[in-house]
């Protein structure tokens, strides 16, 4: 006869410890596992270090968003008076394409 609560607890316990049985109380492998945990090291690539520095610099700098300009553009879009110069947009797109090649 199966008892669902017990079966479920066993499954949950196995999941918690990665399907490894718990070490015995006198087992020496438990102490060796804890000593190897302190020797783990993480190495970051130079790109990751540069990205972290950039993120920290942005977080530390004052707000760079031009709130007045953003609010003005939002208002112009809302009332339908916001106009985009297609030649300016095309020029910017072409400039980006040329400089990326």
N, CA, C and O atoms as a MOPAC input file, in Angstrom:
PM7 MOZYME 1SCF
protein

 N      0.83600 1    -1.17200 1     0.00000 1
 C      0.00000 1     0.00000 1     0.00000 1
 C      0.89200 1     1.25000 1     0.00000 1
 O      1.82900 1     1.34100 1     0.79300 1
 N      0.60000 1     2.21500 1    -0.89100 1
 C      1.37800 1     3.44100 1    -0.98200 1
 C      0.74000 1     4.53700 1    -0.14100 1
 O     -0.48100 1     4.69500 1    -0.12400 1
 N      1.57300 1     5.28100 1     0.54500 1
 C      1.09700 1     6.42700 1     1.31400 1
 C      1.63300 1     7.66800 1     0.60300 1
 O      2.84100 1     7.90900 1     0.61400 1
 N      0.75100 1     8.46200 1    -0.01800 1
 C      1.21200 1     9.58700 1    -0.83400 1
 C      2.08300 1    10.58200 1    -0.08700 1
 O      3.04300 1    11.09000 1    -0.66600 1
 N      1.78800 1    10.88500 1     1.18100 1
 C      2.57700 1    11.88000 1     1.90500 1
 C      4.02700 1    11.43200 1     2.06000 1
 O      4.94400 1    12.23400 1     1.88300 1
 N      4.23800 1    10.17700 1     2.38600 1
 C      5.59700 1     9.66900 1     2.59000 1
 C      6.34600 1     9.65300 1     1.26500 1
 O      7.50100 1    10.07400 1     1.20000 1
 N      5.70800 1     9.17900 1     0.22600 1
 C      6.35100 1     9.13500 1    -1.08500 1
 C      6.72700 1    10.54800 1    -1.51900 1
 O      7.82100 1    10.77000 1    -2.03700 1
 N      5.84000 1    11.48700 1    -1.31200 1
 C      6.09100 1    12.86100 1    -1.68800 1
 C      7.24000 1    13.44500 1    -0.88200 1
 O      8.06700 1    14.15600 1    -1.45300 1
 N      7.33100 1    13.18300 1     0.40800 1
 C      8.42600 1    13.68700 1     1.23900 1
 C      9.76000 1    13.10600 1     0.79500 1
 O     10.76600 1    13.81500 1     0.76900 1
 N      9.77900 1    11.84800 1     0.45200 1
 C     11.01800 1    11.21500 1    -0.01300 1
 C     11.48000 1    11.88100 1    -1.30100 1
 O     12.66200 1    12.18100 1    -1.46800 1
 N     10.54100 1    12.10900 1    -2.20600 1
 C     10.89300 1    12.75800 1    -3.47400 1
 C     11.40200 1    14.16900 1    -3.20600 1
 O     12.41200 1    14.58400 1    -3.77600 1
 N     10.71600 1    14.90000 1    -2.35200 1
 C     11.15200 1    16.26300 1    -2.04300 1
 C     12.53200 1    16.27800 1    -1.39800 1
 O     13.34800 1    17.14100 1    -1.72400 1
 N     12.80700 1    15.36600 1    -0.51400 1
 C     14.12100 1    15.31100 1     0.12400 1
 C     15.20600 1    14.98800 1    -0.89200 1
 O     16.30300 1    15.54400 1    -0.82600 1
 N     14.91100 1    14.09300 1    -1.83500 1
 C     15.90600 1    13.77100 1    -2.86200 1
 C     16.16100 1    14.96900 1    -3.74800 1
 O     17.30300 1    15.21800 1    -4.13600 1
 N     15.12700 1    15.71000 1    -4.07300 1
 C     15.29600 1    16.88700 1    -4.91800 1
 C     16.14200 1    17.93000 1    -4.19100 1
 O     17.00000 1    18.56000 1    -4.80900 1
 N     15.91700 1    18.12400 1    -2.89300 1
 C     16.65700 1    19.12300 1    -2.12600 1
 C     18.14800 1    18.85000 1    -2.10500 1
 O     18.94000 1    19.79200 1    -2.11500 1
 N     18.55100 1    17.59700 1    -2.07700 1
 C     19.97500 1    17.27000 1    -1.99900 1
 C     20.51400 1    16.75700 1    -3.32800 1
 O     21.57400 1    16.13300 1    -3.36700 1
 N     19.80300 1    17.01300 1    -4.40200 1
 C     20.28800 1    16.62500 1    -5.72000 1
 C     20.29900 1    15.13700 1    -5.93900 1
 O     21.20000 1    14.61800 1    -6.59900 1
 N     19.32800 1    14.43900 1    -5.40700 1
 C     19.19700 1    12.98900 1    -5.53900 1
 C     20.36300 1    12.22500 1    -4.92000 1
 O     20.54500 1    11.04000 1    -5.20200 1
 N     21.14500 1    12.88200 1    -4.08900 1
 C     22.22100 1    12.20300 1    -3.36600 1
 C     21.70300 1    11.83100 1    -1.98800 1
 O     21.01800 1    12.63000 1    -1.35000 1
 N     22.01300 1    10.65000 1    -1.52700 1
 C     21.55500 1    10.28400 1    -0.18100 1
 C     22.29200 1    11.12700 1     0.85300 1
 O     23.44500 1    11.49800 1     0.63300 1
 N     21.65000 1    11.43500 1     1.97000 1
 C     22.32500 1    12.23800 1     2.99400 1
 C     23.49300 1    11.46300 1     3.57600 1
 O     23.39700 1    10.24900 1     3.75400 1
 N     24.61200 1    12.15000 1     3.87900 1
 C     25.76700 1    11.44900 1     4.42900 1
 C     25.47100 1    10.95800 1     5.84700 1
 O     24.68100 1    11.55400 1     6.58000 1
 N     26.11000 1     9.88200 1     6.20000 1
 C     25.95200 1     9.34700 1     7.55500 1
 C     26.59000 1    10.30800 1     8.54300 1
 O     27.47300 1    11.08000 1     8.16900 1
 N     26.15900 1    10.27400 1     9.79700 1
 C     26.66300 1    11.21500 1    10.79700 1
 C     28.16500 1    11.08200 1    11.00600 1
 O     28.83500 1    12.09000 1    11.23000 1
 N     28.70800 1     9.89100 1    10.94100 1
 C     30.13800 1     9.68800 1    11.15500 1
 C     30.92400 1     9.68100 1     9.85500 1
 O     32.12100 1     9.39600 1     9.86200 1
 N     30.28000 1     9.98600 1     8.75400 1
 C     30.93200 1     9.92100 1     7.44000 1
 C     31.90000 1    11.08700 1     7.27500 1
 O     31.53900 1    12.23300 1     7.54300 1
 N     33.11800 1    10.80800 1     6.83900 1
 C     34.13000 1    11.85100 1     6.68500 1
 C     33.96400 1    12.62200 1     5.38400 1
 O     34.57100 1    13.67900 1     5.21500 1
 N     33.14800 1    12.10800 1     4.45600 1
 C     32.98300 1    12.81300 1     3.18500 1
 C     32.24500 1    14.12600 1     3.37600 1
 O     32.39700 1    15.03400 1     2.55800 1
 N     31.45000 1    14.25400 1     4.43000 1
 C     30.73900 1    15.49900 1     4.68200 1
 C     31.72000 1    16.61400 1     5.00700 1
 O     31.54100 1    17.74200 1     4.54900 1
 N     32.75400 1    16.31900 1     5.79000 1
 C     33.72200 1    17.35000 1     6.13500 1
 C     34.60500 1    17.69300 1     4.94400 1
 O     34.99800 1    18.85000 1     4.79300 1
 N     34.92600 1    16.72800 1     4.10000 1
 C     35.75400 1    17.03200 1     2.93500 1
 C     34.96900 1    17.84000 1     1.91900 1
 O     35.55500 1    18.65800 1     1.21100 1
 N     33.66400 1    17.63800 1     1.82300 1
 C     32.85600 1    18.41800 1     0.89500 1
 C     32.80000 1    19.87700 1     1.32100 1
 O     32.84800 1    20.77400 1     0.48000 1
 N     32.70000 1    20.11700 1     2.62600 1
 C     32.64300 1    21.49500 1     3.09000 1
 C     33.99000 1    22.19200 1     2.92000 1
 O     34.02700 1    23.40500 1     2.71200 1
 N     35.08200 1    21.46400 1     3.00400 1
 C     36.38300 1    22.10200 1     2.83600 1
 C     36.65700 1    22.44500 1     1.38100 1
 O     37.39700 1    23.39200 1     1.11300 1
 N     36.08900 1    21.71300 1     0.43000 1
 C     36.30800 1    22.02800 1    -0.97900 1
 C     35.43600 1    23.17800 1    -1.43200 1
 O     35.74500 1    23.80900 1    -2.44200 1
 N     34.36200 1    23.47400 1    -0.72900 1
 C     33.50100 1    24.57300 1    -1.13200 1
 C     34.22900 1    25.90600 1    -1.02200 1
 O     33.95600 1    26.80500 1    -1.81800 1
 N     35.10700 1    26.06600 1    -0.10700 1
 C     35.83500 1    27.31100 1     0.05900 1
 C     36.86300 1    27.55700 1    -1.02000 1
 O     37.33800 1    28.68500 1    -1.15900 1
 N     37.22700 1    26.54700 1    -1.79100 1
 C     38.25700 1    26.71400 1    -2.80400 1
 C     37.69900 1    27.00400 1    -4.18400 1
 O     38.46600 1    27.13100 1    -5.13900 1
 N     36.38000 1    27.11200 1    -4.31700 1
 C     35.79100 1    27.44700 1    -5.60900 1
 C     36.16800 1    28.86700 1    -5.99000 1
 O     36.18600 1    29.76000 1    -5.14200 1
 N     36.47000 1    29.07600 1    -7.26900 1
 C     36.84600 1    30.40500 1    -7.74300 1
 C     36.03300 1    30.73600 1    -8.97700 1
 O     35.62000 1    29.85000 1    -9.72500 1
 N     35.80900 1    32.02600 1    -9.17900 1
 C     35.10300 1    32.50000 1   -10.34700 1
 C     36.01700 1    33.44300 1   -11.10200 1
 O     36.61500 1    34.34600 1   -10.51700 1
 N     36.12200 1    33.22900 1   -12.40300 1
 C     36.94600 1    34.09900 1   -13.23400 1
 C     36.03500 1    34.80000 1   -14.23900 1
 O     35.22800 1    34.16100 1   -14.91500 1
 N     36.17600 1    36.11600 1   -14.32600 1
 C     35.37100 1    36.88800 1   -15.26000 1
 C     36.21800 1    37.29100 1   -16.45800 1
 O     37.41100 1    37.56500 1   -16.32800 1
 N     35.58800 1    37.32300 1   -17.61600 1
 C     36.30700 1    37.76400 1   -18.80300 1
 C     36.52000 1    39.27400 1   -18.72600 1
 O     35.87000 1    39.96400 1   -17.94100 1
 N     37.42800 1    39.76800 1   -19.54200 1
 C     37.69100 1    41.20900 1   -19.54200 1
 C     36.45600 1    41.98100 1   -19.99300 1
 O     36.22600 1    43.09900 1   -19.53300 1
 N     35.65700 1    41.39500 1   -20.89100 1
 C     34.42300 1    42.04600 1   -21.33800 1
 C     33.43300 1    42.16600 1   -20.18100 1
 O     32.76500 1    43.18900 1   -20.03600 1
 N     33.34200 1    41.12900 1   -19.36500 1
 C     32.42000 1    41.15100 1   -18.22400 1
 C     32.86100 1    42.19800 1   -17.21200 1
 O     32.02700 1    42.90100 1   -16.64200 1
 N     34.16000 1    42.30700 1   -16.98600 1
 C     34.67800 1    43.30700 1   -16.04000 1
 C     34.38500 1    44.70800 1   -16.57000 1
 O     33.95800 1    45.57900 1   -15.81200 1
 N     34.61100 1    44.93300 1   -17.87500 1
 C     34.34800 1    46.24000 1   -18.46700 1
 C     32.85900 1    46.57600 1   -18.40400 1
 O     32.49300 1    47.71800 1   -18.13000 1
 N     32.00500 1    45.59200 1   -18.65400 1
 C     30.56600 1    45.79900 1   -18.58900 1
 C     30.13400 1    46.15300 1   -17.17100 1
 O     29.30800 1    47.04500 1   -16.97400 1
 N     30.69000 1    45.45800 1   -16.18900 1
 C     30.35700 1    45.74500 1   -14.80100 1
 C     30.77000 1    47.16200 1   -14.41800 1
 O     30.03600 1    47.86100 1   -13.72000 1
 N     31.95500 1    47.58700 1   -14.88100 1
 C     32.41100 1    48.94800 1   -14.59700 1
 C     31.49000 1    49.97900 1   -15.23500 1
 O     31.17200 1    51.00100 1   -14.62500 1
 N     31.06100 1    49.70600 1   -16.47200 1
 C     30.16700 1    50.63700 1   -17.16500 1
 C     28.82600 1    50.74000 1   -16.45700 1
 O     28.28700 1    51.83500 1   -16.29800 1
 N     28.29000 1    49.61200 1   -16.03400 1
 C     27.00700 1    49.61000 1   -15.32400 1
 C     27.12500 1    50.38700 1   -14.01700 1
 O     26.24900 1    51.18500 1   -13.68600 1
 N     28.19500 1    50.15900 1   -13.28300 1
 C     28.39800 1    50.88100 1   -12.02000 1
 C     28.56800 1    52.38000 1   -12.25500 1
 O     28.10000 1    53.18600 1   -11.45200 1
 N     29.23400 1    52.76200 1   -13.34900 1
 C     29.42000 1    54.17900 1   -13.66100 1
 C     28.08600 1    54.84100 1   -13.99200 1
 O     27.83500 1    55.97500 1   -13.58200 1
 N     27.23500 1    54.13900 1   -14.73000 1
 C     25.91900 1    54.68800 1   -15.07400 1
 C     25.06100 1    54.82700 1   -13.82400 1
 O     24.35200 1    55.81800 1   -13.65100 1
 N     25.13500 1    53.82300 1   -12.95500 1
 C     24.34600 1    53.88100 1   -11.71600 1
 C     24.82100 1    55.02000 1   -10.81300 1
 O     24.01200 1    55.63500 1   -10.11900 1
 N     26.12100 1    55.30500 1   -10.81600 1
 C     26.67500 1    56.32200 1    -9.93800 1
 C     26.50000 1    57.73300 1   -10.49900 1
 O     26.52100 1    58.70200 1    -9.74100 1
 N     26.33000 1    57.85900 1   -11.80300 1
 C     26.23400 1    59.18100 1   -12.41800 1
 C     24.83800 1    59.77100 1   -12.20700 1
 O     23.87200 1    59.04100 1   -11.98600 1
 N     24.74700 1    61.08800 1   -12.27700 1
 C     23.42600 1    61.70900 1   -12.14900 1
 C     22.56400 1    61.33800 1   -13.35600 1
 O     23.06300 1    60.85600 1   -14.37300 1
 N     21.27500 1    61.57200 1   -13.21800 1
 C     20.35700 1    61.21100 1   -14.29400 1
 C     20.76800 1    61.88000 1   -15.58100 1
 O     20.99200 1    63.09000 1   -15.61500 1
 N     20.86900 1    61.09900 1   -16.64600 1
 C     21.24100 1    61.64000 1   -17.94000 1
 C     20.02700 1    61.83000 1   -18.83900 1
 O     20.14900 1    62.35600 1   -19.94600 1
 N     18.86600 1    61.41000 1   -18.37600 1
 C     17.65700 1    61.55300 1   -19.16800 1
 C     17.23300 1    63.01200 1   -19.13500 1
 O     17.17300 1    63.63400 1   -18.07400 1
 N     16.94300 1    63.54200 1   -20.30000 1
 C     16.49100 1    64.92000 1   -20.38500 1
 C     14.98200 1    64.92800 1   -20.17700 1
 O     14.21000 1    64.84500 1   -21.13200 1
 N     14.58000 1    65.02800 1   -18.92500 1
 C     13.17200 1    64.87800 1   -18.58500 1
 C     12.29000 1    65.92100 1   -19.25300 1
 O     11.16400 1    65.61900 1   -19.64600 1
 N     12.78700 1    67.13800 1   -19.38400 1
 C     11.97900 1    68.17800 1   -20.04200 1
 C     11.71200 1    67.81300 1   -21.49400 1
 O     10.59000 1    67.94800 1   -21.98100 1
 N     12.75500 1    67.34800 1   -22.18500 1
 C     12.60500 1    66.98300 1   -23.59300 1
 C     11.66600 1    65.78800 1   -23.74900 1
 O     10.82700 1    65.76400 1   -24.64900 1
 N     11.81200 1    64.79300 1   -22.86200 1
 C     10.95200 1    63.61500 1   -22.91900 1
 C      9.49600 1    64.01100 1   -22.70700 1
 O      8.61200 1    63.54400 1   -23.42400 1
 N      9.24500 1    64.87400 1   -21.72000 1
 C      7.86900 1    65.31800 1   -21.44600 1
 C      7.31200 1    66.12100 1   -22.61500 1
 O      6.13800 1    65.97400 1   -22.95700 1
 N      8.13400 1    66.96700 1   -23.23400 1
 C      7.67900 1    67.75900 1   -24.38200 1
 C      7.29000 1    66.85100 1   -25.54100 1
 O      6.25300 1    67.04900 1   -26.17400 1
 N      8.13700 1    65.84500 1   -25.81700 1
 C      7.84800 1    64.92400 1   -26.92000 1
 C      6.60100 1    64.10100 1   -26.62200 1
 O      5.78600 1    63.87100 1   -27.51500 1
 N      6.44200 1    63.65600 1   -25.38200 1
 C      5.22800 1    62.91400 1   -25.00800 1
 C      3.97800 1    63.75100 1   -25.25100 1
 O      2.97600 1    63.26000 1   -25.77100 1
 N      4.05200 1    65.03000 1   -24.86400 1
 C      2.89900 1    65.92200 1   -25.04400 1
 C      2.60500 1    66.13500 1   -26.52500 1
 O      1.44300 1    66.13800 1   -26.93200 1
 N      3.65000 1    66.31300 1   -27.33200 1
 C      3.45600 1    66.50700 1   -28.77600 1
 C      2.85500 1    65.25900 1   -29.42200 1
 O      2.00600 1    65.36800 1   -30.30600 1
 N      3.28600 1    64.08400 1   -28.99000 1
 C      2.72200 1    62.83500 1   -29.52500 1
 C      1.25800 1    62.73200 1   -29.12400 1
 O      0.41400 1    62.35400 1   -29.93600 1
 N      0.95800 1    63.06500 1   -27.87800 1
 C     -0.41400 1    62.96100 1   -27.37500 1
 C     -1.37000 1    63.88700 1   -28.12300 1
 O     -2.50200 1    63.50400 1   -28.41900 1
 N     -0.91200 1    65.12100 1   -28.43300 1
 C     -1.82600 1    66.04300 1   -29.11800 1
 C     -1.70800 1    65.99300 1   -30.64400 1
 O     -2.39900 1    66.72600 1   -31.35100 1
 N     -0.82000 1    65.11600 1   -31.14800 1
 C     -0.72000 1    64.90300 1   -32.59500 1
 C      0.14700 1    65.91000 1   -33.32900 1
 O      0.15000 1    65.92900 1   -34.56000 1
 N      0.87800 1    66.74100 1   -32.61300 1
 C      1.70400 1    67.75200 1   -33.27600 1
 C      3.15600 1    67.31900 1   -33.46900 1
 O      3.94500 1    68.07900 1   -34.03000 1
 N      3.52900 1    66.12100 1   -33.02100 1
 C      4.91300 1    65.65200 1   -33.15900 1
 C      5.17500 1    65.26300 1   -34.60200 1
 O      4.45800 1    64.43600 1   -35.16700 1
 N      6.19600 1    65.85300 1   -35.19700 1
 C      6.54900 1    65.58200 1   -36.58900 1
 C      7.97900 1    65.05000 1   -36.64900 1
 O      8.86400 1    65.49300 1   -35.91900 1
 N      8.16900 1    64.08900 1   -37.54300 1
 C      9.48000 1    63.49800 1   -37.75100 1
 C      9.95800 1    63.89500 1   -39.13700 1
 O      9.21800 1    63.77500 1   -40.11300 1
 N     11.20400 1    64.37200 1   -39.22400 1
 C     11.78500 1    64.74200 1   -40.51500 1
 C     12.35500 1    63.47900 1   -41.15600 1
 O     13.36400 1    62.94700 1   -40.69200 1
 N     11.70500 1    62.99200 1   -42.23300 1
 C     12.16300 1    61.73100 1   -42.84600 1
 C     13.58800 1    61.81100 1   -43.40600 1
 O     14.30700 1    60.81200 1   -43.39200 1
 N     14.00100 1    62.97300 1   -43.89400 1
 C     15.36400 1    63.10900 1   -44.41600 1
 C     16.39100 1    62.99600 1   -43.28600 1
 O     17.45900 1    62.41200 1   -43.46800 1
 N     16.06700 1    63.54900 1   -42.14200 1
 C     16.97600 1    63.45300 1   -40.99900 1
 C     17.10400 1    62.00600 1   -40.52100 1
 O     18.20000 1    61.54400 1   -40.20400 1
 N     15.97700 1    61.30000 1   -40.47200 1
 C     15.99000 1    59.88900 1   -40.06000 1
 C     16.80200 1    59.06300 1   -41.06300 1
 O     17.63400 1    58.24800 1   -40.66500 1
 N     16.56300 1    59.27000 1   -42.35200 1
 C     17.28400 1    58.52900 1   -43.39000 1
 C     18.78400 1    58.81800 1   -43.30400 1
 O     19.60100 1    57.90600 1   -43.42900 1
 N     19.14200 1    60.07300 1   -43.09200 1
 C     20.55200 1    60.43900 1   -42.96500 1
 C     21.21200 1    59.74900 1   -41.77600 1
 O     22.34500 1    59.27900 1   -41.87800 1
 N     20.50700 1    59.69000 1   -40.65100 1
 C     21.04900 1    59.02000 1   -39.46700 1
 C     21.22600 1    57.53100 1   -39.70200 1
 O     22.22600 1    56.94600 1   -39.28500 1
 N     20.25000 1    56.91000 1   -40.37300 1
 C     20.34500 1    55.47600 1   -40.66300 1
 C     21.53100 1    55.20500 1   -41.57800 1
 O     22.31600 1    54.29200 1   -41.32000 1
 N     21.67100 1    55.98800 1   -42.64400 1
 C     22.79200 1    55.79700 1   -43.55400 1
 C     24.13200 1    56.02800 1   -42.86300 1
 O     25.09200 1    55.29500 1   -43.10100 1
 N     24.19600 1    57.03500 1   -42.01800 1
 C     25.43600 1    57.31100 1   -41.28100 1
 C     25.82100 1    56.10700 1   -40.40900 1
 O     26.98600 1    55.71400 1   -40.36400 1
 N     24.82800 1    55.52500 1   -39.71700 1
 C     25.10000 1    54.34800 1   -38.88700 1
 C     25.56400 1    53.16700 1   -39.72900 1
 O     26.47900 1    52.44200 1   -39.33800 1
 N     24.93700 1    52.97500 1   -40.88200 1
 C     25.32900 1    51.85600 1   -41.74800 1
 C     26.75600 1    52.04600 1   -42.25200 1
 O     27.54300 1    51.10000 1   -42.26000 1
 N     27.08600 1    53.24400 1   -42.66400 1
 C     28.42700 1    53.50900 1   -43.21500 1
 C     29.50400 1    53.35300 1   -42.15200 1
 O     30.57500 1    52.81600 1   -42.43300 1
 N     29.23400 1    53.81500 1   -40.93900 1
 C     30.25400 1    53.73600 1   -39.89300 1
 C     30.42300 1    52.32200 1   -39.33600 1
 O     31.45500 1    52.02500 1   -38.73300 1
 N     29.43400 1    51.44400 1   -39.52300 1
 C     29.54100 1    50.06600 1   -39.03100 1
 C     30.32400 1    49.17500 1   -39.98200 1
 O     30.83400 1    48.13500 1   -39.56600 1
 N     30.42800 1    49.55000 1   -41.22300 1
 C     31.11100 1    48.71200 1   -42.20800 1
 C     32.56600 1    48.82100 1   -42.14300 1
 O     33.26900 1    48.17000 1   -42.91500 1

